[in-house]
């Protein structure tokens, strides 16, 4: 495959971008994959106005009609899994077998779930609550034009998490993928063109400060949905507080703690962390990246993890045995290396898997034994790097976990169900796994607390987040 769709998708048509050229790289090779022209300010305006015009019609369609559209999208994505998975693998550096199989399969599942959910959405209620001659109705209506900013770590899957509930609820969308990974979503635009009326979904490309800021500050945008970092989340909130106050939906990263009690099943834990910590080269907001281990088993766990690092297979995404590929860019690799180098300089014990003797943006899987105050334990690294820190008491570990600015994903490990539940109950995180980590279900909500943001992806709750509640009273 050498040709990629690089045009913007606006009002049902593909159009050449009129803004700055962004070079898109292939992380596994470190070389140019494509060039994508950004949207100009005028094209951002055209996309939003197209979505605004389409909203007048799309918002009046029935749940049955919208459900049929989402099911058709899901079917076409499933039929295109090989092509879409290949693009995703090359542009994001994901192992090809995972991109084609698990991730595209999850994209399909998301569209199918929301196709069903919209036909079962709760909220309609009726009753004479004020008096016998006054009938009240409660309903949920679509909001309007939704501006969506998708991240580079799961370009298609995170876009699906945003697009599917938004259009299922009757909204229209203008979405901007990361300038690092626009190619798979642009390819998906061809499917949208076949199924949806013009303007329901629009895809514009470019960077955040220019294109993203123009999009989220547009007067016709009624809601902003972002998956990104805390700094970008603050910029979204400032834009949302403009002349027309906008609703916001924010997922802003994480630093997932893994609390390991003395009685934990270490075999199961290490096997789980093999994927939960290193899948997607650790570029996951819920990656199991900081382990708090009871001091009585901390060294034994460290030894097991070090052995696991040596057996992890990372490399070119097309290899069938590869478990994770490169990080997304040279800049990200330098950032990750900086964290590890500073940890070494600070006296931390750094253990790494085999060196990456190949081109591309690869970084060796790394385990760092460091104290709680260390930068690498506190800050989001977003790479194949895990820290381990011993604790004296369970309460200490819980306090350490809750002291973080983040509150997205977490896990607790104990053979004692009562103890595991008590730890989970005490944690201030949007999701806590007990004796597992990182397992998602489309039916279950995924969202954060504190600086990890608010609002739910996935589940019926996500569909509700893209609606506004209204009260109608008959006199």
C-alpha positions as CSV (number, residue, x, y, z in Angstrom):
1,X,0.0,0.0,0.0
2,X,1.5,3.3,-1.1
3,X,-1.5,5.6,-1.7
4,X,-3.2,7.2,1.3
5,X,-6.2,9.5,1.4
6,X,-4.7,12.9,2.5
7,X,-7.6,15.2,1.7
8,X,-10.0,16.7,4.2
9,X,-13.5,15.4,4.4
10,X,-16.0,18.3,4.5
11,X,-19.7,18.2,3.8
12,X,-19.6,14.8,2.2
13,X,-16.7,15.5,-0.2
14,X,-13.0,15.1,-0.1
15,X,-11.2,18.5,-0.6
16,X,-7.6,19.5,-0.6
17,X,-6.4,21.2,2.5
18,X,-5.4,24.9,2.0
19,X,-3.3,25.3,5.1
20,X,0.2,24.3,6.2
21,X,1.7,20.9,5.1
22,X,2.1,18.4,7.9
23,X,4.6,15.5,7.3
24,X,3.3,12.2,8.6
25,X,5.9,9.7,9.6
26,X,6.0,5.9,9.8
27,X,7.3,5.3,13.3
28,X,8.7,1.8,12.6
29,X,11.0,3.3,9.9
30,X,11.4,6.8,11.1
31,X,10.7,8.0,7.5
32,X,8.0,10.1,5.8
33,X,4.8,8.2,5.1
34,X,2.7,11.0,3.6
35,X,2.1,14.7,3.5
36,X,-1.3,16.2,4.6
37,X,-2.3,19.7,4.0
38,X,-4.0,21.3,7.0
39,X,-7.4,23.0,6.9
40,X,-7.3,26.7,6.4
41,X,-9.3,29.0,8.8
42,X,-12.0,29.3,6.0
43,X,-12.2,25.5,5.7
44,X,-12.7,25.1,9.4
45,X,-15.5,27.5,9.2
46,X,-17.0,25.7,6.1
47,X,-16.8,22.4,8.0
48,X,-18.6,23.7,11.1
49,X,-21.3,25.4,9.0
50,X,-21.8,22.2,7.0
51,X,-22.3,20.3,10.3
52,X,-24.6,23.1,11.6
53,X,-26.8,22.8,8.4
54,X,-26.8,19.0,8.6
55,X,-27.9,19.1,12.2
56,X,-31.3,20.6,11.3
57,X,-32.1,17.4,9.4
58,X,-30.0,14.7,11.2
59,X,-31.3,15.7,14.6
60,X,-34.9,15.0,13.4
61,X,-34.2,11.5,12.2
62,X,-35.5,8.6,14.4
63,X,-33.4,6.4,16.6
64,X,-34.2,3.6,14.2
65,X,-32.8,5.5,11.2
66,X,-29.6,6.5,13.1
67,X,-29.2,3.0,14.3
68,X,-29.4,1.6,10.8
69,X,-26.7,4.1,9.7
70,X,-24.3,3.1,12.5
71,X,-24.9,-0.6,11.7
72,X,-24.0,0.0,8.1
73,X,-20.8,1.9,9.1
74,X,-19.9,-1.0,11.4
75,X,-20.4,-3.6,8.6
76,X,-18.3,-1.6,6.1
77,X,-15.5,-1.1,8.7
78,X,-15.5,-4.8,9.3
79,X,-15.2,-5.5,5.6
80,X,-12.3,-3.1,5.4
81,X,-10.5,-4.4,8.4
82,X,-7.4,-5.4,6.5
83,X,-6.9,-2.1,4.8
84,X,-7.8,0.1,7.8
85,X,-5.6,-2.1,10.1
86,X,-2.7,-1.8,7.8
87,X,-3.0,2.0,7.7
88,X,-3.3,2.2,11.4
89,X,-0.2,-0.1,11.9
90,X,2.0,1.9,9.5
91,X,0.9,5.4,10.8
92,X,0.8,4.6,14.5
93,X,3.5,1.9,14.8
94,X,1.1,-0.8,16.2
95,X,1.7,-4.5,15.6
96,X,-0.2,-5.3,12.5
97,X,-1.9,-8.4,13.9
98,X,-3.3,-6.3,16.8
99,X,-4.3,-3.4,14.6
100,X,-6.2,-5.6,12.1
101,X,-7.7,-7.9,14.7
102,X,-8.3,-6.4,18.1
103,X,-8.4,-2.7,17.5
104,X,-10.5,-2.7,14.3
105,X,-12.7,-5.3,15.9
106,X,-13.2,-3.0,18.8
107,X,-14.0,-0.1,16.5
108,X,-16.7,-2.2,14.9
109,X,-18.1,-3.2,18.3
110,X,-18.4,0.5,19.3
111,X,-20.5,1.4,16.4
112,X,-22.7,-1.6,16.8
113,X,-23.2,-1.0,20.5
114,X,-24.3,2.6,20.0
115,X,-26.5,1.6,17.2
116,X,-28.4,-0.5,19.8
117,X,-28.1,1.9,22.7
118,X,-29.8,4.8,20.9
119,X,-32.9,2.7,20.5
120,X,-32.9,2.0,24.3
121,X,-31.9,5.4,25.6
122,X,-33.4,6.2,29.1
123,X,-34.9,9.5,30.1
124,X,-38.4,9.8,28.6
125,X,-40.8,10.2,31.6
126,X,-44.2,11.5,32.1
127,X,-46.4,12.4,35.0
128,X,-48.7,15.0,36.6
129,X,-46.1,16.2,39.1
130,X,-47.3,19.7,39.7
131,X,-51.1,19.2,39.5
132,X,-53.6,16.9,37.9
133,X,-54.1,19.1,34.9
134,X,-50.4,19.7,34.2
135,X,-48.5,17.0,32.4
136,X,-44.7,17.0,32.4
137,X,-42.5,15.2,30.0
138,X,-38.7,14.7,30.3
139,X,-36.7,14.0,27.1
140,X,-33.2,14.0,25.9
141,X,-32.3,15.9,22.8
142,X,-29.1,16.2,20.7
143,X,-26.9,19.2,21.5
144,X,-25.8,20.4,18.1
145,X,-22.4,20.6,16.4
146,X,-19.7,18.7,18.4
147,X,-16.0,19.6,18.0
148,X,-13.9,16.6,18.6
149,X,-10.1,16.3,19.1
150,X,-8.8,12.7,18.8
151,X,-5.3,11.6,20.1
152,X,-2.5,9.8,18.3
153,X,-2.2,6.7,20.4
154,X,-5.4,5.0,19.2
155,X,-6.4,7.1,16.2
156,X,-9.3,5.0,15.0
157,X,-10.6,3.6,18.2
158,X,-10.6,6.9,20.1
159,X,-12.3,8.5,17.1
160,X,-15.0,5.8,17.2
161,X,-15.5,6.4,21.0
162,X,-16.3,10.0,20.1
163,X,-18.1,9.8,16.8
164,X,-20.4,6.9,17.4
165,X,-22.3,8.2,20.5
166,X,-22.4,11.7,19.2
167,X,-24.1,10.9,15.9
168,X,-26.2,8.2,17.5
169,X,-27.7,10.9,19.7
170,X,-28.5,13.0,16.7
171,X,-25.6,15.5,16.8
172,X,-23.3,16.3,13.9
173,X,-19.5,16.3,14.2
174,X,-16.3,18.1,13.1
175,X,-13.4,16.0,14.2
176,X,-9.7,16.7,14.1
177,X,-7.3,13.8,14.3
178,X,-3.8,14.3,15.6
179,X,-1.5,15.8,12.9
180,X,0.7,12.8,13.7
181,X,-1.9,10.1,12.8
182,X,-4.6,11.4,10.4
183,X,-4.5,8.7,7.8
184,X,-6.8,6.0,9.2
185,X,-9.6,8.4,10.0
186,X,-9.3,10.0,6.6
187,X,-9.7,6.5,5.1
188,X,-12.8,6.0,7.2
189,X,-14.2,9.1,5.6
190,X,-14.9,7.1,2.5
191,X,-17.2,4.9,4.5
192,X,-19.0,7.9,6.1
193,X,-19.5,9.3,2.6
194,X,-21.3,6.1,1.5
195,X,-23.6,5.9,4.5
196,X,-24.3,9.4,6.0
197,X,-25.8,12.6,4.6
198,X,-23.3,15.3,3.8
199,X,-22.2,17.3,6.8
200,X,-23.0,14.8,9.5
201,X,-19.3,14.0,10.0
202,X,-16.5,16.3,8.8
203,X,-12.8,15.5,9.2
204,X,-10.3,18.4,9.2
205,X,-6.6,18.1,9.8
206,X,-3.9,20.3,11.2
207,X,-2.2,21.2,14.5
208,X,-3.8,22.2,17.8
209,X,-2.8,25.8,18.2
210,X,-4.0,26.8,14.7
211,X,-6.7,24.4,13.4
212,X,-7.8,22.9,16.8
213,X,-8.1,26.3,18.4
214,X,-10.1,27.7,15.4
215,X,-12.5,24.7,15.6
216,X,-13.2,24.7,19.4
217,X,-13.7,28.5,19.5
218,X,-16.2,28.6,16.6
219,X,-19.5,30.2,17.6
220,X,-21.6,27.4,16.1
221,X,-19.9,24.7,18.1
222,X,-22.0,23.6,21.1
223,X,-19.8,21.0,22.7
224,X,-16.1,20.1,22.7
225,X,-14.8,16.6,23.2
226,X,-11.1,16.1,23.8
227,X,-8.7,13.3,24.5
228,X,-5.4,14.8,25.2
229,X,-3.1,16.2,27.9
230,X,-4.0,18.5,30.8
231,X,-2.5,21.6,29.1
232,X,-4.7,21.1,26.1
233,X,-7.7,20.5,28.4
234,X,-7.2,23.9,30.0
235,X,-7.2,25.5,26.6
236,X,-10.4,23.8,25.8
237,X,-12.0,25.0,29.0
238,X,-10.9,28.6,28.1
239,X,-12.5,28.3,24.7
240,X,-15.6,26.8,26.2
241,X,-16.0,29.9,28.4
242,X,-16.2,32.2,25.4
243,X,-19.2,34.3,24.2
244,X,-21.2,31.1,23.7
245,X,-20.6,28.8,26.6
246,X,-20.0,25.2,25.4
247,X,-20.3,21.9,27.1
248,X,-17.1,19.9,27.4
249,X,-16.1,16.2,27.6
250,X,-12.4,15.7,28.6
251,X,-10.1,12.7,29.0
252,X,-6.8,14.1,30.0
253,X,-4.4,11.3,30.6
254,X,-3.4,9.2,33.6
255,X,-0.7,7.6,35.7
256,X,-2.2,4.3,36.6
257,X,-1.2,2.8,40.0
258,X,-1.0,-0.9,40.5
259,X,-1.3,-1.8,44.2
260,X,0.1,-5.2,45.0
261,X,-0.7,-6.7,48.4
262,X,1.6,-9.3,50.0
263,X,-0.8,-12.2,49.1
264,X,-1.2,-11.2,45.4
265,X,-0.9,-13.9,42.7
266,X,2.4,-12.8,41.2
267,X,2.3,-15.2,38.3
268,X,-1.0,-13.7,37.1
269,X,0.2,-10.2,37.8
270,X,3.3,-10.4,35.7
271,X,1.5,-12.1,32.9
272,X,-1.1,-9.3,33.0
273,X,1.5,-6.5,33.1
274,X,3.2,-8.0,30.0
275,X,0.3,-6.5,28.0
276,X,-1.2,-3.9,30.4
277,X,2.1,-2.1,30.8
278,X,3.6,-2.5,27.4
279,X,0.8,-2.8,24.8
280,X,1.1,0.0,22.3
281,X,4.6,0.7,23.7
282,X,3.0,2.0,26.9
283,X,1.3,4.8,25.1
284,X,-2.0,4.4,26.9
285,X,-3.6,6.6,29.5
286,X,-4.5,3.6,31.6
287,X,-1.2,1.7,31.1
288,X,-0.1,-0.1,34.3
289,X,2.9,2.2,34.7
290,X,3.5,2.6,38.4
291,X,3.6,-0.4,40.7
292,X,3.3,-0.1,44.5
293,X,4.3,-3.4,46.0
294,X,4.2,-4.6,49.6
295,X,7.8,-4.5,50.8
296,X,7.7,-8.2,51.6
297,X,7.3,-9.2,48.0
298,X,8.8,-6.1,46.2
299,X,12.1,-7.7,45.4
300,X,10.6,-11.0,44.2
301,X,8.2,-9.0,41.9
302,X,11.1,-6.9,40.6
303,X,13.1,-10.0,39.7
304,X,10.1,-11.5,37.9
305,X,9.4,-8.3,36.0
306,X,13.1,-8.0,35.0
307,X,12.9,-11.5,33.5
308,X,9.7,-10.6,31.7
309,X,11.4,-7.6,30.2
310,X,14.1,-9.8,28.7
311,X,11.5,-11.9,27.0
312,X,9.3,-9.2,25.6
313,X,9.4,-9.0,21.8
314,X,9.3,-5.6,20.2
315,X,10.2,-4.5,16.7
316,X,8.8,-4.1,13.3
317,X,4.9,-4.1,13.4
318,X,4.5,-6.6,10.5
319,X,6.2,-9.4,12.4
320,X,3.8,-12.0,13.8
321,X,5.7,-12.4,17.1
322,X,5.9,-8.7,17.9
323,X,4.2,-7.6,21.2
324,X,4.7,-3.9,20.8
325,X,6.3,-1.5,18.3
326,X,7.9,1.9,18.3
327,X,6.7,5.1,20.1
328,X,5.0,7.6,17.9
329,X,7.8,10.0,17.0
330,X,11.4,10.9,17.6
331,X,10.3,13.7,19.9
332,X,8.3,11.2,22.0
333,X,11.3,8.8,22.2
334,X,13.5,11.7,23.4
335,X,10.9,12.6,26.0
336,X,10.7,9.0,27.3
337,X,14.5,8.7,27.3
338,X,14.8,11.9,29.2
339,X,12.6,10.5,32.0
340,X,14.8,7.4,32.2
341,X,18.1,9.3,32.1
342,X,17.0,11.6,34.9
343,X,15.9,8.7,37.0
344,X,19.4,7.1,36.5
345,X,21.1,10.3,37.4
346,X,19.0,10.5,40.5
347,X,20.2,7.1,41.7
348,X,17.2,4.9,40.6
349,X,17.9,1.3,39.6
350,X,17.0,1.0,35.9
351,X,16.5,-2.3,34.2
352,X,15.9,-2.7,30.4
353,X,15.1,-5.3,27.9
354,X,17.3,-5.8,24.8
355,X,18.5,-2.7,22.9
356,X,16.6,-1.6,19.8
357,X,19.1,-2.3,17.0
358,X,16.9,-1.1,14.2
359,X,15.7,2.1,12.5
360,X,12.5,3.8,13.7
361,X,11.4,5.3,17.0
362,X,11.9,2.2,19.2
363,X,12.6,2.3,22.9
364,X,13.5,-0.7,25.0
365,X,11.0,-1.9,27.7
366,X,12.2,-0.4,31.0
367,X,11.6,-1.0,34.7
368,X,12.7,1.6,37.2
369,X,12.9,1.0,40.9
370,X,12.4,4.4,42.4
371,X,11.0,6.1,45.6
372,X,7.6,7.7,45.6
373,X,8.9,11.3,45.2
374,X,10.8,10.5,42.0
375,X,9.7,12.3,38.9
376,X,9.3,9.1,37.0
377,X,6.8,7.8,39.6
378,X,4.8,11.0,39.6
379,X,4.7,12.2,36.0
380,X,3.1,10.6,33.0
381,X,5.9,9.2,30.8
382,X,3.7,7.7,28.1
383,X,6.2,5.1,26.9
384,X,7.2,1.5,27.6
385,X,8.4,2.4,31.1
386,X,7.2,1.1,34.4
387,X,8.2,2.1,37.9
388,X,8.1,0.0,41.1
389,X,8.1,1.3,44.6
390,X,7.8,-0.7,47.9
391,X,5.3,0.2,50.6
392,X,4.9,-0.6,54.3
393,X,1.1,-0.6,54.6
394,X,-1.9,-0.8,52.3
395,X,-3.0,2.6,53.6
396,X,0.3,4.1,52.5
397,X,-0.1,2.7,49.0
398,X,-3.7,4.0,48.7
399,X,-2.6,7.4,50.0
400,X,0.2,7.5,47.4
401,X,-2.2,6.6,44.6
402,X,-4.7,9.2,45.6
403,X,-2.1,11.9,46.0
404,X,-1.7,11.9,42.2
405,X,-3.1,14.7,40.1
406,X,-4.5,12.0,37.8
407,X,-7.5,9.8,38.4
408,X,-8.2,7.6,35.3
409,X,-7.2,3.9,35.7
410,X,-5.9,1.8,38.6
411,X,-5.8,-1.7,39.8
412,X,-5.5,-3.6,43.0
413,X,-4.1,-7.1,43.5
414,X,-4.9,-9.5,46.4
415,X,-6.2,-13.0,46.8
416,X,-8.4,-11.7,49.7
417,X,-11.5,-10.4,48.0
418,X,-12.5,-8.3,51.0
419,X,-9.1,-6.6,51.1
420,X,-9.1,-6.0,47.3
421,X,-12.6,-4.5,47.4
422,X,-11.6,-2.2,50.3
423,X,-8.6,-1.0,48.4
424,X,-10.6,-0.4,45.3
425,X,-13.3,1.4,47.2
426,X,-10.7,3.8,48.7
427,X,-9.2,4.8,45.4
428,X,-10.1,8.0,43.6
429,X,-10.1,6.7,40.0
430,X,-12.7,6.5,37.3
431,X,-12.0,2.8,36.8
432,X,-10.4,0.3,39.2
433,X,-9.6,-3.3,38.1
434,X,-9.4,-6.0,40.8
435,X,-6.8,-8.7,39.9
436,X,-6.7,-7.6,36.3
437,X,-5.8,-4.4,34.4
438,X,-6.7,-2.6,31.3
439,X,-9.7,-4.7,30.2
440,X,-12.4,-2.6,28.5
441,X,-16.0,-3.4,27.8
442,X,-18.0,-1.3,25.5
443,X,-21.0,-1.5,27.8
444,X,-19.1,-0.1,30.7
445,X,-18.2,3.6,31.2
446,X,-14.6,4.8,30.8
447,X,-13.7,8.2,32.3
448,X,-11.6,10.0,34.8
449,X,-11.5,12.2,37.9
450,X,-9.3,15.1,39.0
451,X,-6.9,16.2,36.3
452,X,-7.8,13.2,34.2
453,X,-11.0,15.0,33.2
454,X,-14.7,14.1,33.3
455,X,-17.4,12.6,31.1
456,X,-17.6,9.0,30.0
457,X,-16.5,7.3,26.9
458,X,-18.2,4.0,26.1
459,X,-21.5,2.7,27.7
460,X,-24.9,4.2,27.8
461,X,-23.5,7.0,29.9
462,X,-21.5,8.3,26.9
463,X,-24.6,8.5,24.8
464,X,-26.3,10.5,27.6
465,X,-23.2,12.8,27.7
466,X,-24.0,13.8,24.1
467,X,-27.6,14.8,24.9
468,X,-29.2,17.7,26.7
469,X,-32.1,17.0,29.0
470,X,-35.3,19.0,28.6
471,X,-38.6,19.4,30.5
472,X,-41.8,20.0,28.6
473,X,-45.0,20.8,30.6
474,X,-48.6,20.9,29.2
475,X,-51.0,23.3,30.9
